[in-house]
Amino acid sequence: MQGMDPSRVFLLGSVSKTLSPALGLGWLVAPVAMTPVLREANLVAAAPPVLDQLALATFIDRGWYDAHLRAARRRFRSRRDLLVRTLGAQVPEGRVAGTAAGLHILLHLPDGTDTRGAVQVAAAAGLRLVDLDDYRAPGAAEPALVLGYGNISDTEIPTAVALLREALRSPTTSPPTRTAQLSHEDR
């Protein structure tokens, strides 16, 4: 889009997810008319170290960044496929959603599933999950979990999914009964 109307569109990017957030390297392509305003907006902004900038420029110029991205895409696609297959076998009541891009998938679960409880039980077993309700309005849709696969090895996936399955089937995560639903106001 920036190329279609460079007088009005900004392009921002970083290498925080593709290389490392510790590098603190990113870019901004802005309309020429906005350059003075941007420079004045934050005169004290510290630029990343020149050596880091030069290393990234070399990495890009020699095609190593492109090769890194292609290899990472293949690796993460393979890992996602393994996770989806393993979930299908071990958590058949779940429905996987999400495109084959990024580093997360959604696992939609049957109505009445206590996703908060599953997150807590999984955490006690050393498995970090996120309840999709943390990112949406209450009661917006069916229960779901956000599963990240960017920071797990392929060999750890079967064990992690088995832990997830047990967390979902734990007595503390079964559909709530009427007494469990009583709130302070109901008493």
C-alpha positions as CSV (number, residue, x, y, z in Angstrom):
1,M,0.0,0.0,0.0
2,Q,2.8,2.4,0.8
3,G,4.1,2.1,-2.8
4,M,0.6,2.9,-4.1
5,D,0.5,6.3,-2.3
6,P,3.8,7.2,-0.8
7,S,2.6,10.7,0.1
8,R,0.0,9.4,2.6
9,V,1.0,5.9,3.7
10,F,3.5,4.9,6.3
11,L,5.3,1.5,6.4
12,L,6.6,0.2,9.7
13,G,8.4,-3.0,10.4
14,S,10.8,-4.7,12.7
15,V,12.8,-7.9,13.1
16,S,11.6,-8.5,16.7
17,K,9.7,-11.7,15.8
18,T,11.8,-12.9,12.9
19,L,15.2,-12.5,14.5
20,S,15.1,-11.2,18.1
21,P,13.3,-8.5,20.1
22,A,16.6,-7.9,21.8
23,L,18.0,-6.3,18.7
24,G,15.6,-3.4,18.8
25,L,15.8,-3.0,15.1
26,G,12.9,-1.7,12.9
27,W,12.1,0.7,10.2
28,L,9.8,3.4,9.1
29,V,9.2,4.5,5.6
30,A,7.3,7.7,5.7
31,P,6.1,10.4,3.3
32,V,8.9,12.8,2.6
33,A,6.8,15.7,3.8
34,M,6.4,14.0,7.2
35,T,10.2,13.5,7.8
36,P,10.8,16.8,9.6
37,V,7.7,16.3,11.8
38,L,8.9,12.8,12.8
39,R,12.4,14.0,13.6
40,E,11.0,16.7,15.8
41,A,8.5,14.4,17.6
42,N,11.2,12.6,19.6
43,L,14.6,14.2,19.6
44,V,15.8,12.0,22.4
45,A,14.9,8.7,20.7
46,A,18.0,6.5,20.9
47,A,18.9,4.8,17.6
48,P,20.0,1.2,17.8
49,P,23.7,0.6,17.8
50,V,25.3,1.2,14.4
51,L,27.0,-2.2,14.5
52,D,23.6,-3.9,14.8
53,Q,22.3,-1.8,11.9
54,L,25.2,-2.7,9.7
55,A,25.0,-6.4,10.6
56,L,21.3,-6.4,9.6
57,A,22.0,-4.6,6.4
58,T,24.6,-7.2,5.5
59,F,22.3,-10.0,6.5
60,I,19.6,-8.5,4.1
61,D,22.0,-7.6,1.3
62,R,23.6,-11.1,1.1
63,G,20.2,-12.8,1.1
64,W,20.7,-14.5,4.4
65,Y,17.6,-12.8,5.9
66,D,15.4,-14.1,3.1
67,A,16.9,-17.6,3.5
68,H,16.3,-17.4,7.2
69,L,12.7,-16.5,6.7
70,R,12.1,-19.3,4.2
71,A,13.6,-21.9,6.5
72,A,11.6,-20.5,9.5
73,R,8.4,-20.7,7.5
74,R,9.0,-24.3,6.6
75,R,10.0,-25.2,10.2
76,F,6.9,-23.5,11.7
77,R,4.6,-24.9,9.1
78,S,5.8,-28.4,9.9
79,R,5.5,-27.8,13.6
80,R,1.9,-26.4,13.2
81,D,0.9,-29.5,11.1
82,L,2.3,-31.8,13.8
83,L,0.4,-29.9,16.5
84,V,-2.9,-30.0,14.5
85,R,-2.5,-33.8,13.9
86,T,-1.7,-34.5,17.5
87,L,-4.6,-32.4,18.7
88,G,-6.9,-34.2,16.3
89,A,-5.8,-37.5,17.8
90,Q,-5.7,-36.6,21.5
91,V,-8.3,-33.9,21.8
92,P,-10.9,-34.9,19.2
93,E,-13.6,-32.7,20.8
94,G,-11.6,-29.6,19.9
95,R,-11.8,-27.8,16.6
96,V,-8.6,-26.0,15.3
97,A,-8.9,-22.6,13.7
98,G,-6.4,-20.2,12.4
99,T,-4.5,-19.7,9.2
100,A,-1.3,-21.6,8.5
101,A,0.7,-18.5,9.3
102,G,1.9,-17.0,12.5
103,L,2.8,-18.8,15.6
104,H,-0.6,-19.5,17.3
105,I,-3.7,-21.5,16.6
106,L,-7.1,-21.4,18.3
107,L,-8.6,-24.6,19.8
108,H,-12.4,-24.2,20.0
109,L,-13.9,-26.4,22.6
110,P,-17.5,-27.6,23.3
111,D,-19.9,-25.3,25.1
112,G,-19.5,-25.6,28.9
113,T,-15.8,-26.3,28.8
114,D,-14.1,-24.5,31.7
115,T,-11.2,-22.9,29.8
116,R,-10.1,-20.9,32.8
117,G,-9.9,-24.1,34.9
118,A,-8.0,-25.8,32.1
119,V,-5.5,-23.0,31.9
120,Q,-4.9,-23.3,35.7
121,V,-4.6,-27.1,35.7
122,A,-2.2,-26.9,32.7
123,A,-0.1,-24.2,34.4
124,A,0.2,-26.4,37.5
125,A,1.6,-29.1,35.2
126,G,4.0,-26.7,33.5
127,L,2.1,-26.0,30.4
128,R,1.3,-22.4,29.5
129,L,-2.0,-21.8,27.7
130,V,-4.2,-18.7,27.2
131,D,-7.9,-18.5,27.4
132,L,-9.3,-16.7,24.3
133,D,-11.6,-14.8,26.7
134,D,-8.6,-12.8,27.7
135,Y,-8.8,-11.2,24.3
136,R,-12.5,-10.7,23.7
137,A,-15.7,-9.5,25.2
138,P,-17.3,-11.8,27.8
139,G,-19.6,-14.4,26.4
140,A,-18.6,-13.5,22.8
141,A,-18.4,-17.0,21.4
142,E,-17.7,-20.6,22.2
143,P,-14.9,-21.5,24.6
144,A,-11.4,-21.5,23.1
145,L,-7.8,-21.6,23.9
146,V,-4.9,-19.9,22.2
147,L,-2.0,-22.3,21.6
148,G,1.4,-20.9,20.7
149,Y,3.9,-23.2,19.0
150,G,6.8,-20.8,18.3
151,N,8.7,-21.7,21.5
152,I,8.3,-25.5,21.7
153,S,10.3,-28.2,19.9
154,D,8.6,-30.7,17.7
155,T,9.6,-33.5,20.2
156,E,7.8,-31.7,23.0
157,I,4.4,-31.4,21.2
158,P,3.0,-34.9,22.0
159,T,3.8,-34.4,25.7
160,A,2.3,-30.9,25.7
161,V,-0.9,-32.1,24.0
162,A,-1.2,-35.0,26.4
163,L,-1.0,-32.4,29.3
164,L,-3.6,-30.3,27.6
165,R,-5.9,-33.3,27.2
166,E,-5.6,-34.1,30.9
167,A,-6.2,-30.5,31.9
168,L,-9.4,-30.4,29.8
169,R,-10.6,-33.7,31.3
170,S,-9.7,-32.7,34.9
171,P,-12.6,-32.7,37.3
172,T,-12.0,-29.1,38.0
173,T,-12.5,-28.2,34.3
174,S,-15.7,-30.2,33.7
175,P,-18.8,-28.2,32.7
176,P,-20.0,-26.3,35.8
177,T,-22.9,-27.4,37.9
178,R,-25.6,-25.0,39.3
179,T,-23.8,-24.8,42.7
180,A,-20.5,-24.0,41.1
181,Q,-22.2,-21.2,39.1
182,L,-23.5,-19.4,42.2
183,S,-22.0,-16.0,42.6
184,H,-21.9,-13.7,45.6
185,E,-25.0,-12.0,44.4
186,D,-27.0,-15.3,44.2
187,R,-26.6,-16.0,47.9
